[in-house]
């Protein structure tokens, strides 16, 4: 056994199951936290997508009435939506 494993074994042996119980409680807490982070990321992604759709729609309206500079925004965002929401756009816009 490696020394780290031996130390764990000795702690578990001397304290009974309390060490394992503590580790299980930590594991359960981390699992719940991970699930909450995943849920939060999904909600944030959905909200960001909806915001981007509104911004795209507003840019298209502005471009249609001739607001200077908006057509390039429409073109850039249009490339993002060219794949209908798929994660790999045809011509991704590279942030500079």
Beta strands, then each sheet from edge to edge (+ up, - down):
end
